Structures are given as structure tokens and as C-alpha cells.
């Protein structure tokens, strides 16, 4: 069976018949396929242990259901140092906010007693 037709079948089952979707996924996994699903519910089916490519490929699904292939020249797959630093700072600020909210909640609950 064609991998694209398997992907289409899984897309349809995921939307309309979830119980059959689960059983079909298990069946395909036992047959040696890997199944990927993006956030919009579209699937990609590949053979397990397939060829390893030198370039990292990323599939982005457009709204009309077509697939566009984007390749990255960054072989390590990591974003550059500036992006990682910015993300780390944003996570640190968010963590600090969450800790402050927790302390405020504990303080208010102790103050009310």
C-alpha cells in the first residue's frame, strides 16, 4: 500500500472513527511503520529503519492539505545561539513569575488564617 494513501486513511479515521484509528495505528506499527501526526491532525507514515538523509527535512502542512518540503542547512538541528539564549531568558522569566504567584498564594492563604 502507498504511504500517502496510508496517511490519507489515518487522517480520515482520526477525524471520524477514533476507535478504528487506534487499532489501525497499532496494526501499522506492528507492520514496521512509524506514524507522525502534526498539531492539525494530519499524518505522515514512514517505514521504520528507513534511509537516513544528510539534510534535515521538515514537512509543514498548509491549510489546503498540501505538503510543502522545507530543508534546513543546519545539520545539528539546533537553532543558533541567539535564539537559544532568548528562549532560555523567556523561560527563566516565566519560571520566576510562576514562583512569585505561588509565594503570593501561600502568603495570602496563611494571612487569612
C-alpha positions as CSV (number, residue, x, y, z in Angstrom):
1,X,0.0,0.0,0.0
2,X,1.2,3.5,-0.8
3,X,2.4,5.6,2.1
4,X,0.4,8.6,1.0
5,X,-2.8,6.6,0.9
6,X,-2.0,5.3,4.4
7,X,-1.6,8.9,5.6
8,X,-4.9,9.8,4.0
9,X,-6.6,6.8,5.6
10,X,-5.3,7.8,9.0
11,X,-6.3,11.4,8.6
12,X,-9.9,10.3,7.8
13,X,-10.0,7.8,10.7
14,X,-8.6,10.3,13.1
15,X,-11.4,12.8,12.3
16,X,-14.4,10.4,12.1
17,X,-13.7,7.0,13.7
18,X,-11.2,7.3,16.6
19,X,-11.6,3.7,17.8
20,X,-10.7,2.3,14.4
21,X,-7.9,4.8,14.1
22,X,-6.3,3.4,17.3
23,X,-6.5,-0.2,16.1
24,X,-5.2,0.8,12.6
25,X,-2.2,2.6,14.1
26,X,-1.3,-0.4,16.3
27,X,-1.6,-2.7,13.2
28,X,0.7,-0.4,11.2
29,X,3.2,-0.1,14.0
30,X,3.4,-3.9,14.2
31,X,4.0,-4.0,10.4
32,X,7.1,-1.8,10.8
33,X,5.8,1.7,10.1
34,X,6.3,4.9,12.1
35,X,3.4,7.3,12.3
36,X,3.7,11.0,12.9
37,X,0.9,13.5,13.4
38,X,1.1,17.2,13.5
39,X,-1.0,19.6,15.5
40,X,-3.7,19.9,12.9
41,X,-4.3,16.1,12.8
42,X,-2.5,15.4,9.5
43,X,-0.4,12.2,9.4
44,X,2.9,11.1,7.9
45,X,3.7,7.4,7.6
46,X,7.3,6.2,7.1
47,X,8.9,2.9,7.2
48,X,10.8,2.2,10.4
49,X,14.6,2.0,9.9
50,X,14.4,3.8,6.5
51,X,17.1,5.7,4.9
52,X,18.8,8.4,6.9
53,X,19.1,11.7,5.0
54,X,22.0,14.1,5.3
55,X,19.7,17.1,5.3
56,X,17.1,17.5,8.0
57,X,13.7,17.6,6.3
58,X,10.7,19.3,7.9
59,X,7.2,18.9,6.4
60,X,4.8,21.8,7.0
61,X,1.2,21.2,6.2
62,X,-0.6,24.1,4.6
63,X,-4.3,24.8,5.2
64,X,-5.4,23.2,1.9
65,X,-3.9,19.8,2.8
66,X,-0.9,20.1,0.5
67,X,2.5,19.3,1.9
68,X,5.5,21.6,1.4
69,X,9.0,20.4,1.9
70,X,11.4,22.6,3.8
71,X,15.1,21.7,4.2
72,X,17.4,23.0,6.8
73,X,21.1,23.5,6.2
74,X,21.7,23.4,9.9
75,X,22.8,19.8,10.2
76,X,22.8,19.7,14.0
77,X,19.1,20.6,14.1
78,X,19.7,23.2,16.9
79,X,18.7,26.8,16.5
80,X,21.5,29.3,16.6
81,X,22.9,30.6,19.9
82,X,20.9,33.8,19.9
83,X,17.6,32.0,19.6
84,X,18.5,29.5,22.3
85,X,19.7,32.4,24.6
86,X,16.4,34.3,24.1
87,X,14.3,31.2,24.7
88,X,16.3,30.5,27.9
89,X,15.7,34.0,29.2
90,X,12.0,33.8,28.4
91,X,11.7,30.5,30.2
92,X,13.6,32.0,33.2
93,X,11.3,35.0,33.4
94,X,8.2,32.8,33.1
95,X,9.5,30.5,35.9
96,X,10.2,33.4,38.1
97,X,6.6,34.7,37.6
98,X,5.2,31.3,38.4
99,X,7.3,31.1,41.6
100,X,6.2,34.6,42.6
101,X,2.5,33.6,42.1
102,X,3.0,30.5,44.2
103,X,4.5,32.5,47.1
104,X,1.7,35.1,46.8
105,X,-0.9,32.3,47.0
106,X,0.8,30.7,50.0
107,X,1.2,34.1,51.8
108,X,-2.5,35.0,51.2
109,X,-3.7,31.6,52.5
110,X,-1.5,32.0,55.6
111,X,-2.7,35.6,56.2
112,X,-6.3,34.6,56.1
113,X,-6.0,32.1,58.9
